[in-house]
Amino acid sequence: MRDPSAGPRVMLKRLRELMAEPLEPQDRLDRIVRQIAQNMVAEVCSFYVLRADGVLELYATEGLNPGAVHLAQLKMGQGLVGTIAAGARPLNLSDAQSHPAFTYLPETGEEIYHSFLGAPILRAGRTLGVLVIQNKAMRNYSEDELEALETTAMVLAEMIATGDLKKVTRPGLELDLSRPVTIDGDAYSDGIGLGHAVLHEPRIVVTELLNEDIDSELSRLEEALGSLRISIDDMLSRRDVSMEGEHRAVLEAYRMFAHDRGWVRKLEEAIRNGLTAEAAVEKVQSDMRARMIHMTDPYLRERLHDFDDLANRLLRQLTGFNVKAHQAEFPDSAIIVARAMGAAELLDYTQSKVRGLVLEEGSVTSHVVIVAKAMGIPVVGQASGIVSMTENGDPIIIDGDDGNVHLRPVTDLESAYAEKVRFSARRQEQFRALRAVEPVTSDGTAVTLQMNAGLLVDLPQLEESGASGVGLFRTELQFMIASTMPRVDEQEQFYRNALKQAEGRPITFRALDIGGDKVIPYFRAAPEENPALGWRAMRLALDRPGILRTQLRALLRATGGRELKLMFPMVTEIAEFRAARELVNKEVGHLSRFGYDLPRKVELGAMLEVPSLMWQLDELMREADFVSVGSNDLFQFTMASDRGNGRVSNRFDPLGRTFLRMLRQIVIAADARGTPLTLCGEMAGRTLPAMALIGLGFRSISMAPAAIGPVKSMLLPLDVGKLEQVLLPALDEVDPKYTVRELLSDFADANGVPL
């Protein structure tokens, strides 16, 4: 009995020999299509390649008119070939000319051929071209023939990816794989980054495509699948996921996919057709990615993302891919490209080499963006499709000012951005020249400009930026990047080092703010349907006072002989603040009994992030030594707008009258009691919103270090009296003709205030 896979294996072996021979590219292509036609008993084999202009050009044919090569063209979606490319799905037709998408190209002479089998040439889910076979007789091709054609197409995809076809591409034209791409995203962190792309979840490049021994490859696949299944079972058996919840459901889906016989059967079939185990995984994965691109159901897309991730895990098993070795080959100017990532994952990279971050998901106030800002890294989010279009090492430009990403940019664009970077550097020099200038407006209003921090690497920027101190030190970042809960001695040393690096400038520490979207890997918490409104921050700390007391003890010991400024996050009721203050008093009593050197002064503040405090403002200002407005969360909760959801995070404007009225009430309440007030959040770090805050009466704001210079440059020529005359009456307008943003922009233009 004839082995049905013998034909494809023979063909792949011959293709490998053809690719190794010292041939001119066009001669190689001509021989390849001839070999495919002979092996598949086809009268026609044609090879179409997708150009950067969206046109599929005939690059080689056996059976059609040779004069049509490089002349026959079909647009994406046009004809049978264009339909295959657009849908990334094969077509198997017994009578091609009766299909509604059939387009007759007279130069090819294909009208005498009826049966048609075409497969997309895919790489990482992207269509690079189409491979077609045809016969005069009307017949449907078998599943084995389709599988053989798809396997062959995968080999041709690698040939396209290597750039071999550039020599036979007509001057002035580019292939789609190398075409420049511009994606319009959202600007999350200012700045320009030029460099080379680094995929956060690196795509494994399979170099060995064709196998020498089917049984050996099947054995390798079985062994890798076994290891993969064991690793998933291990994750499911861990105590922190041995409960119901979304994270367990994801792992259960992983386990289901890993045991799916249909998936395994496709992998084994590809191996029997001549591919190595890893090439088989890449082929099946690429087919799945192509289908994913055209799916609209968000649930199915998410499940297919899970499948994609599982396939990557299997590829790593088969290739022995070492993530640490990959990171060791990190380029000096790296732009990290990711679907999404956590704050701790960003910190795993060498900070000095990172020039930018591009995210398909996320929002301006997600924590990885906050950390990136603290590191001075430009960020663009909501860059749809960037991961699938990017190859490791691709030249890339990220514009964090306008929210654009330019992948494989043309030379002129690269030159223009290089000049923009030089101009930005000159501006930064101007901002640095303002470091020693006191932030006082033209009419004599002093404004305190502080910076946000959370790691020791942030603190050298105190001097560089000219900030007067740290208005928000996020202590949870130390916990988020640690593999185990930091002990009291470790925490104490960390806080001592922070104070030492601040060199006498004040630091306002925020007590541990975990839960919700701030996940600590070693801390077990039951899954919640709505974690942003759940067990987090002060609620968690008061229910588990041991965690908070350990941190309080470390802070009190670290600030011995100094002043300790500590604020509590997510305060919902005054009773919570009183309970936290009582815990501080207990720790002070405990340390004094054991003779520890205590802070000379302890100031306790509350973060105003929950709208319920708006009806407790007088009590809050009386109880707290100071109040800090957390504008990110306050805005999120006020507008019921999830800051991590890109669909709604930009739906409402923080400079809308509703939110500005709320901020004005806070200022009035603080002034009435003489309570020091500051604001830390996204608003403070942008010049126009910062100008609005000053007009509302805020005299202390805290922001990312890179924002200090631009904000100071804005406020120096500002006349606050004039600004208040424009802004404050506008808040009460019932039927306004202009938005507050428009009024402020016009005011800045008219009064020479640089934005």
Buried (B, 14 or more C-beta within 10 A) or exposed (E): EEEBBEBBBEBBBBBEEBBEEEBEBBEBBBBBBBBBBEBBEBBBBBBBBBBBEBBBBBBBBBBBBEEBBBEBBBBBBBBBBBBBBBBBBBBBBBEBEEBEBBEEBEBBBBEEBBBBBBBBBBBBBBBBBBBBBBBEEEBEBEEBBBBBBBBBBBBBBBBBBEEBBEEBBEEEBBBBBBBBBEBEBBBBBBBBBBBBBBBBBBBBBBEEBBBEEBEEBBEBBBEBBEBBBEBBEEBBEEEEBEEEEEBBEBBEBBBBBBEEEEBBEBBBBBBBBBBBBBBBBBBBBBBBBBBBBEEEEEEEBEBBBBBBBBBBBBBBBBBEBEEEEBBEEBBEBBBBBBBBBBBBBBBEBEEEBBBBBBBBBBBBBBBBBBBBBBBBBBBBBBBEEBBBBBBBEBBBBBBBBEBBBBBBBEEEEBEEBEEBBEEBEEEBEEBEEBBEEEBBBBEEBEBBBBBBBBBEBBBEBBEBBBBBBBBBBBBBBBBBBBEEEBEBEBBBBBBBEBBEBBEEBBBBBBBBBBBBBBBBBEBEBEBBEEBBEBBBBBBBBBEEBEBBBBBBBBBBBBBBEBEBBBBBBBBBBBEBBEBBBEBBEBBBEBBEEEEBEBBEEBBBBBBBBBBEBBEBBEBBBEBBBBBBBBBBBBBBBBBEBBBBBBEBBEEBBBBBBEBBEBBBEBBEBBEEBEBBBBBBBBBBBBBBBBBBBBBBBBBBBBBBBBBBBBBBBBBBEBBBEBBBEBBBEBBEEEEEEEBBBEBBBEBBEEBEBEB
